[in-house]
Amino acid sequence: MMTIVQRRRRIVAGVLAALCAHAASAGMVTVDVTTPSGAPARDTVVVFDPLDAAPPPSHDAAIIDQVSKRFVPRVSVVRTGTSIIFPNSDRIRHQVYSFSPAKTFTLKLYAGSPNTPVIFDHPGLVVLGCNIHDNMVAYVGVVDSPYYAKTTDAGTASLNLPAGRYRLRTWNPNALAAVPSQEIAVQAASLTVPVKIDVSSAPTAVGWPE
């Protein structure tokens, strides 16, 4: 008969083996997004939609601040159901709103931080504005997948993904044309996926990738 100590050791060994197996079945995927001239395309949203199994649910939270009459960050990506708080760090009042089908809301003119967050409960693109300052615009990509990122100033985004098949979607607020999605197979080995995207110096009307 096993002692309590032996049982605990067996449980710990089993947990460690499961963790090692999960780590071995995951792969680091880097998406390298550049323009046709080779320049990095920063602020590009990268989404991996799993094709083999539904990911577990999650309840996340995020913050989009207002600084010097600008939304910070200008581009965000969150999972469906995320609660976002919109603090106002300016010394003037703002009125945040969105008329986007994925999330329509209005926060009354305020300073400081609103009492309640806004829950982004439908996937799609949400365009934010301020009723007081027309130049304030920001974008929130709401996705059902937990595997997402935004490219850095170097135009890259890296995620550690479980092995399997994924649909890769990319979007940039300044894109001149939609970027076709592509299927990616992730294994234990590291993978780099190049993506080309043509951008302008100003935001465009290219829609959210479905």
C-alpha positions as CSV (number, residue, x, y, z in Angstrom):
1,M,0.0,0.0,0.0
2,M,1.3,3.4,-1.0
3,T,1.9,6.0,1.7
4,I,0.6,9.5,1.6
5,V,4.0,10.8,0.6
6,Q,4.3,8.3,-2.2
7,R,0.9,9.3,-3.5
8,R,1.8,12.9,-3.5
9,R,5.0,12.2,-5.3
10,R,3.1,10.3,-8.0
11,I,0.6,13.1,-8.4
12,V,3.4,15.7,-8.7
13,A,5.2,13.5,-11.2
14,G,2.0,13.2,-13.3
15,V,1.4,16.9,-13.3
16,L,5.0,17.6,-14.4
17,A,4.7,15.0,-17.1
18,A,1.6,16.6,-18.4
19,L,3.2,20.0,-18.4
20,C,6.2,18.7,-20.2
21,A,4.0,17.0,-22.8
22,H,2.0,20.2,-23.3
23,A,5.2,22.2,-23.7
24,A,6.6,19.7,-26.2
25,S,3.4,19.9,-28.3
26,A,3.5,23.7,-28.5
27,G,5.4,25.8,-30.9
28,M,6.6,29.4,-31.0
29,V,5.1,31.2,-34.0
30,T,6.4,34.6,-35.1
31,V,4.4,36.6,-37.7
32,D,6.6,39.1,-39.6
33,V,4.4,41.8,-41.2
34,T,6.1,44.1,-43.7
35,T,5.0,46.5,-46.4
36,P,5.9,45.8,-50.1
37,S,9.0,48.0,-49.6
38,G,10.1,45.9,-46.7
39,A,9.3,48.4,-43.9
40,P,7.8,46.9,-40.7
41,A,4.0,47.3,-40.4
42,R,3.5,48.2,-36.7
43,D,0.1,48.0,-35.0
44,T,-1.1,45.1,-37.2
45,V,-3.5,42.8,-35.4
46,V,-2.6,39.1,-35.7
47,V,-5.2,36.4,-34.9
48,F,-4.9,32.6,-34.9
49,D,-8.3,30.9,-35.0
50,P,-7.9,27.2,-34.0
51,L,-9.4,24.8,-36.5
52,D,-9.1,21.5,-34.6
53,A,-10.5,22.2,-31.1
54,A,-12.4,25.0,-29.4
55,P,-10.2,26.9,-26.9
56,P,-11.3,27.3,-23.2
57,P,-13.3,30.4,-22.3
58,S,-11.7,33.3,-20.4
59,H,-12.8,36.5,-18.8
60,D,-10.3,39.2,-19.5
61,A,-9.9,43.0,-18.8
62,A,-8.2,45.8,-20.6
63,I,-7.6,49.5,-20.4
64,I,-7.7,52.2,-23.1
65,D,-6.5,55.5,-21.8
66,Q,-7.0,59.1,-23.1
67,V,-3.8,61.1,-23.1
68,S,-3.1,64.4,-24.9
69,K,-6.4,64.0,-26.8
70,R,-5.5,60.6,-28.1
71,F,-6.6,57.1,-27.3
72,V,-3.7,55.0,-25.9
73,P,-3.3,52.4,-27.4
74,R,-4.7,53.4,-30.8
75,V,-5.1,49.8,-31.7
76,S,-6.2,47.0,-29.3
77,V,-7.2,43.4,-29.7
78,V,-9.2,41.6,-27.1
79,R,-11.1,38.4,-26.7
80,T,-14.9,38.4,-26.9
81,G,-16.4,39.1,-23.4
82,T,-13.5,41.4,-22.3
83,S,-14.3,44.3,-20.0
84,I,-12.5,47.5,-21.1
85,I,-12.1,50.6,-18.8
86,F,-11.6,54.0,-20.4
87,P,-9.8,56.3,-17.9
88,N,-9.3,59.9,-18.9
89,S,-5.8,61.1,-18.0
90,D,-6.4,64.5,-19.6
91,R,-7.3,67.6,-17.7
92,I,-10.3,68.1,-20.0
93,R,-13.4,66.0,-20.3
94,H,-14.0,63.4,-23.1
95,Q,-17.1,61.6,-24.3
96,V,-16.2,58.1,-25.7
97,Y,-18.6,56.5,-28.1
98,S,-18.9,53.8,-30.8
99,F,-21.5,53.3,-33.5
100,S,-19.9,50.0,-34.7
101,P,-22.3,47.0,-35.1
102,A,-19.9,44.8,-32.9
103,K,-20.4,47.3,-30.0
104,T,-22.5,50.4,-29.8
105,F,-22.2,52.5,-26.7
106,T,-21.7,56.1,-25.3
107,L,-20.0,57.2,-22.1
108,K,-21.3,60.5,-20.9
109,L,-18.9,63.5,-20.8
110,Y,-16.5,62.8,-17.9
111,A,-13.1,63.3,-16.4
112,G,-11.1,60.7,-14.4
113,S,-12.4,57.2,-14.8
114,P,-15.9,55.9,-15.4
115,N,-17.5,53.8,-12.7
116,T,-18.3,50.8,-14.9
117,P,-16.3,49.1,-17.7
118,V,-17.7,48.4,-21.2
119,I,-18.1,44.7,-22.1
120,F,-17.2,43.9,-25.7
121,D,-19.4,40.8,-26.1
122,H,-19.5,40.4,-29.9
123,P,-16.6,39.7,-32.3
124,G,-15.7,42.3,-35.0
125,L,-14.1,45.7,-35.3
126,V,-15.1,48.5,-33.0
127,V,-14.1,52.1,-34.0
128,L,-13.9,54.5,-31.0
129,G,-14.4,58.2,-31.2
130,C,-14.8,61.2,-28.9
131,N,-17.9,63.5,-29.4
132,I,-15.8,66.5,-28.3
133,H,-12.6,65.9,-30.2
134,D,-13.1,64.6,-33.8
135,N,-9.4,63.8,-34.2
136,M,-9.6,61.1,-31.5
137,V,-10.0,57.7,-33.1
138,A,-9.0,54.2,-32.0
139,Y,-9.7,50.6,-33.0
140,V,-10.6,47.5,-31.0
141,G,-10.5,44.1,-32.7
142,V,-12.7,41.7,-30.8
143,V,-12.0,38.0,-31.5
144,D,-13.3,34.7,-30.3
145,S,-9.8,33.1,-30.2
146,P,-7.5,33.5,-27.2
147,Y,-4.5,33.4,-29.6
148,Y,-3.9,37.0,-30.7
149,A,-1.3,39.8,-30.6
150,K,-0.4,43.1,-32.1
151,T,2.9,43.7,-34.0
152,T,5.6,45.8,-32.4
153,D,7.5,48.7,-34.0
154,A,9.6,46.0,-35.7
155,G,6.5,44.6,-37.3
156,T,6.6,41.2,-35.5
157,A,4.3,39.4,-33.2
158,S,5.1,36.1,-31.4
159,L,2.8,33.6,-29.8
160,N,3.4,30.2,-28.2
161,L,0.6,28.0,-29.7
162,P,-0.5,24.5,-29.0
163,A,0.1,22.1,-31.9
164,G,-2.6,22.0,-34.5
165,R,-4.1,23.9,-37.5
166,Y,-5.0,27.5,-37.4
167,R,-6.5,30.2,-39.6
168,L,-4.2,33.2,-39.5
169,R,-6.0,36.6,-40.0
170,T,-4.2,40.0,-40.1
171,W,-5.6,43.6,-40.1
172,N,-4.1,47.0,-40.0
173,P,-6.0,50.3,-39.7
174,N,-4.0,51.8,-42.5
175,A,-4.2,48.9,-44.9
176,L,-5.0,49.7,-48.5
177,A,-6.5,46.2,-49.2
178,A,-7.7,43.3,-47.1
179,V,-5.1,40.6,-46.5
180,P,-6.3,37.1,-47.3
181,S,-6.4,34.6,-44.4
182,Q,-4.2,31.6,-44.6
183,E,-4.1,28.2,-42.9
184,I,-1.1,27.5,-40.7
185,A,0.0,24.1,-39.2
186,V,1.8,24.5,-35.8
187,Q,4.2,21.8,-34.6
188,A,6.8,21.7,-31.8
189,A,9.4,23.5,-34.0
190,S,9.5,27.3,-34.2
191,L,7.8,28.9,-37.2
192,T,8.1,32.3,-38.9
193,V,5.2,33.4,-41.1
194,P,5.9,36.4,-43.4
195,V,2.9,38.6,-44.2
196,K,2.9,41.5,-46.7
197,I,0.5,44.4,-46.2
198,D,0.3,47.6,-48.2
199,V,-0.5,50.6,-45.9
200,S,-1.1,54.3,-46.4
201,S,-0.1,57.2,-44.1
202,A,-3.7,57.6,-42.9
203,P,-6.5,55.2,-41.8
204,T,-8.5,53.5,-44.5
205,A,-11.9,51.9,-44.7
206,V,-10.7,48.3,-45.1
207,G,-13.1,46.1,-43.1
208,W,-12.4,43.6,-40.4
209,P,-11.3,40.1,-41.8
210,E,-13.9,37.5,-41.3
